[in-house]
Amino acid sequence: MIPLLRLCRPYYVAPMALAYALTVYYARGGDMAGYGFETFLSTAALALVIAGGYALNDVVDAEIDRRGAPHRAIAAGRVTRRAGAVWAGLLLVAGLLVSAFCRWEFPAALAVVALTLVAYDLFSKRLGVFKQLLVAALMASIYPLAFAAAGGATGRRAGSLAFFPAWLFLTAFAYEILKDLRDCRDDPA
Protein backbone atom coordinates (compact mmCIF):
# COMPACT_ATOMS: atom_id res chain seq x y z
CA MET A 1 0.00 0.00 0.00
CA ILE A 2 2.85 2.42 0.76
CA PRO A 3 4.19 2.34 -2.84
CA LEU A 4 0.70 3.22 -4.15
CA LEU A 5 0.55 6.15 -1.76
CA ARG A 6 3.97 7.32 -2.91
CA LEU A 7 2.64 7.45 -6.46
CA CYS A 8 0.28 10.18 -5.22
CA ARG A 9 3.09 12.44 -4.01
CA PRO A 10 1.29 13.55 -0.84
CA TYR A 11 4.03 16.14 -0.19
CA TYR A 12 2.72 18.03 -3.26
CA VAL A 13 -0.97 17.14 -2.94
CA ALA A 14 -1.45 18.29 0.65
CA PRO A 15 -0.07 21.84 0.21
CA MET A 16 -2.04 22.38 -3.01
CA ALA A 17 -5.28 21.11 -1.46
CA LEU A 18 -4.76 23.24 1.64
CA ALA A 19 -3.94 26.31 -0.49
CA TYR A 20 -7.20 25.69 -2.33
CA ALA A 21 -9.18 25.45 0.94
CA LEU A 22 -7.59 28.66 2.20
CA THR A 23 -8.49 30.38 -1.07
CA VAL A 24 -12.13 29.32 -0.66
CA TYR A 25 -12.06 30.75 2.85
CA TYR A 26 -10.52 34.00 1.62
CA ALA A 27 -12.92 34.27 -1.35
CA ARG A 28 -15.85 33.98 1.06
CA GLY A 29 -14.40 36.68 3.26
CA GLY A 30 -14.00 34.22 6.12
CA ASP A 31 -17.74 33.56 6.25
CA MET A 32 -17.89 29.78 6.07
CA ALA A 33 -21.33 29.43 7.66
CA GLY A 34 -22.99 26.58 5.81
CA TYR A 35 -19.94 25.96 3.58
CA GLY A 36 -17.59 24.07 5.90
CA PHE A 37 -18.58 20.53 4.91
CA GLU A 38 -18.81 21.39 1.22
CA THR A 39 -15.35 22.97 1.41
CA PHE A 40 -14.06 19.80 3.05
CA LEU A 41 -15.59 17.71 0.25
CA SER A 42 -14.27 19.92 -2.52
CA THR A 43 -10.81 19.93 -0.95
CA ALA A 44 -10.85 16.13 -0.74
CA ALA A 45 -12.08 15.91 -4.35
CA LEU A 46 -9.28 18.15 -5.56
CA ALA A 47 -6.69 16.19 -3.56
CA LEU A 48 -7.90 12.93 -5.13
CA VAL A 49 -7.71 14.38 -8.65
CA ILE A 50 -4.22 15.78 -8.10
CA ALA A 51 -3.07 12.45 -6.61
CA GLY A 52 -4.55 10.60 -9.59
CA GLY A 53 -2.71 12.93 -11.94
CA TYR A 54 0.61 12.25 -10.23
CA ALA A 55 0.01 8.50 -10.32
CA LEU A 56 -0.89 8.63 -14.01
CA ASN A 57 2.22 10.69 -14.71
CA ASP A 58 4.38 7.94 -13.22
CA VAL A 59 2.58 5.33 -15.33
CA VAL A 60 3.14 7.27 -18.55
CA ASP A 61 6.74 8.25 -17.72
CA ALA A 62 7.86 4.87 -16.37
CA GLU A 63 10.60 4.36 -18.98
CA ILE A 64 12.01 7.86 -18.58
CA ASP A 65 11.82 7.56 -14.78
CA ARG A 66 13.91 4.40 -14.88
CA ARG A 67 16.80 6.65 -15.95
CA GLY A 68 15.95 9.95 -14.26
CA ALA A 69 13.98 8.97 -11.15
CA PRO A 70 14.65 5.28 -10.47
CA HIS A 71 13.41 5.67 -6.89
CA ARG A 72 9.79 6.15 -8.02
CA ALA A 73 7.51 3.19 -7.30
CA ILE A 74 6.82 2.11 -10.90
CA ALA A 75 10.36 2.76 -12.14
CA ALA A 76 11.74 0.75 -9.21
CA GLY A 77 9.35 -2.15 -9.86
CA ARG A 78 7.46 -1.81 -6.56
CA VAL A 79 4.21 -1.13 -8.48
CA THR A 80 3.33 -2.44 -11.94
CA ARG A 81 2.28 -0.02 -14.64
CA ARG A 82 -1.11 -1.72 -14.77
CA ALA A 83 -1.67 -1.37 -11.02
CA GLY A 84 -0.52 2.25 -11.22
CA ALA A 85 -2.94 2.96 -14.07
CA VAL A 86 -5.85 1.36 -12.19
CA TRP A 87 -4.93 3.31 -9.06
CA ALA A 88 -4.71 6.58 -11.02
CA GLY A 89 -8.09 5.94 -12.63
CA LEU A 90 -9.70 5.14 -9.28
CA LEU A 91 -8.33 8.31 -7.72
CA LEU A 92 -9.47 10.51 -10.61
CA VAL A 93 -12.96 8.99 -10.70
CA ALA A 94 -13.26 9.14 -6.89
CA GLY A 95 -12.35 12.82 -6.96
CA LEU A 96 -14.99 13.58 -9.58
CA LEU A 97 -17.60 11.55 -7.68
CA VAL A 98 -16.88 13.35 -4.41
CA SER A 99 -17.10 16.69 -6.22
CA ALA A 100 -20.67 15.82 -7.28
CA PHE A 101 -21.77 16.64 -3.72
CA CYS A 102 -20.67 20.26 -4.14
CA ARG A 103 -22.34 23.19 -5.89
CA TRP A 104 -22.53 22.40 -9.62
CA GLU A 105 -19.87 24.93 -10.66
CA PHE A 106 -17.17 23.08 -8.77
CA PRO A 107 -17.57 19.61 -10.37
CA ALA A 108 -17.80 21.28 -13.78
CA ALA A 109 -14.55 23.17 -13.19
CA LEU A 110 -12.86 20.14 -11.62
CA ALA A 111 -13.80 17.98 -14.62
CA VAL A 112 -12.04 20.47 -16.91
CA VAL A 113 -8.97 20.42 -14.66
CA ALA A 114 -9.00 16.60 -14.51
CA LEU A 115 -9.26 16.28 -18.30
CA THR A 116 -6.46 18.80 -18.76
CA LEU A 117 -4.34 16.92 -16.23
CA VAL A 118 -4.88 13.62 -18.05
CA ALA A 119 -4.05 15.27 -21.40
CA TYR A 120 -0.90 16.71 -19.84
CA ASP A 121 0.15 13.31 -18.53
CA LEU A 122 -0.41 11.66 -21.90
CA PHE A 123 1.14 14.31 -24.17
CA SER A 124 3.52 16.42 -22.06
CA LYS A 125 6.68 15.09 -23.68
CA ARG A 126 5.49 16.43 -27.06
CA LEU A 127 4.39 19.91 -25.99
CA GLY A 128 7.71 21.78 -25.95
CA VAL A 129 7.45 25.07 -24.05
CA PHE A 130 3.69 24.58 -23.81
CA LYS A 131 4.42 21.86 -21.26
CA GLN A 132 5.64 24.41 -18.74
CA LEU A 133 2.77 26.76 -19.57
CA LEU A 134 0.25 23.97 -19.04
CA VAL A 135 1.76 22.98 -15.69
CA ALA A 136 1.63 26.61 -14.58
CA ALA A 137 -2.02 26.86 -15.65
CA LEU A 138 -2.86 23.66 -13.77
CA MET A 139 -1.16 24.99 -10.63
CA ALA A 140 -3.01 28.31 -10.87
CA SER A 141 -6.32 26.48 -11.44
CA ILE A 142 -6.82 26.31 -7.67
CA TYR A 143 -8.12 29.89 -7.92
CA PRO A 144 -10.95 29.36 -10.43
CA LEU A 145 -11.77 26.11 -8.63
CA ALA A 146 -11.98 27.99 -5.32
CA PHE A 147 -14.14 30.70 -6.87
CA ALA A 148 -16.44 28.03 -8.31
CA ALA A 149 -16.75 26.36 -4.91
CA ALA A 150 -17.24 29.65 -3.06
CA GLY A 151 -19.83 31.02 -5.47
CA GLY A 152 -17.45 33.76 -6.59
CA ALA A 153 -15.20 36.03 -4.61
CA THR A 154 -17.46 37.91 -2.21
CA GLY A 155 -15.22 38.90 0.71
CA ARG A 156 -14.13 42.47 1.45
CA ARG A 157 -10.66 41.88 0.09
CA ALA A 158 -11.68 39.45 -2.65
CA GLY A 159 -10.41 41.82 -5.32
CA SER A 160 -6.87 41.22 -4.13
CA LEU A 161 -7.24 37.59 -5.19
CA ALA A 162 -6.75 38.71 -8.80
CA PHE A 163 -3.02 39.12 -8.11
CA PHE A 164 -2.36 35.67 -6.69
CA PRO A 165 -3.25 33.48 -9.71
CA ALA A 166 -0.89 35.53 -11.88
CA TRP A 167 1.87 35.25 -9.27
CA LEU A 168 1.38 31.49 -8.91
CA PHE A 169 1.28 31.03 -12.69
CA LEU A 170 4.58 32.88 -13.19
CA THR A 171 6.24 31.16 -10.24
CA ALA A 172 5.14 27.71 -11.38
CA PHE A 173 6.23 28.45 -14.96
CA ALA A 174 9.72 29.49 -13.81
CA TYR A 175 10.00 26.47 -11.50
CA GLU A 176 9.01 24.08 -14.30
CA ILE A 177 11.59 25.57 -16.66
CA LEU A 178 14.33 25.17 -14.07
CA LYS A 179 13.20 21.64 -13.19
CA ASP A 180 13.05 20.57 -16.83
CA LEU A 181 16.49 22.02 -17.53
CA ARG A 182 17.84 19.83 -14.73
CA ASP A 183 15.93 16.78 -16.00
CA CYS A 184 16.60 17.21 -19.74
CA ARG A 185 19.54 14.79 -19.78
CA ASP A 186 17.17 11.95 -18.84
CA ASP A 187 14.36 12.98 -21.19
CA PRO A 188 15.15 12.20 -24.83
CA ALA A 189 12.00 14.01 -26.06
Salt bridges, closest charged atoms under 4 A:
ASP58 OD1 - ARG9 NH2 2.56
ASP58 OD1 - ARG72 NH1 3.75
ASP61 OD2 - LYS125 NZ 3.62
GLU63 OE2 - ARG66 NH1 2.50
ASP65 OD1 - ARG72 NH1 3.32
GLU105 OE1 - ARG103 NE 3.08
GLU176 OE1 - LYS179 NZ 3.55
ASP180 OD2 - LYS131 NZ 2.89
ASP180 OD1 - LYS179 NZ 3.65
ASP183 OD1 - ARG182 NE 3.29
ASP186 OD2 - ARG185 NH2 3.94
ASP187 OD2 - LYS125 NZ 3.32
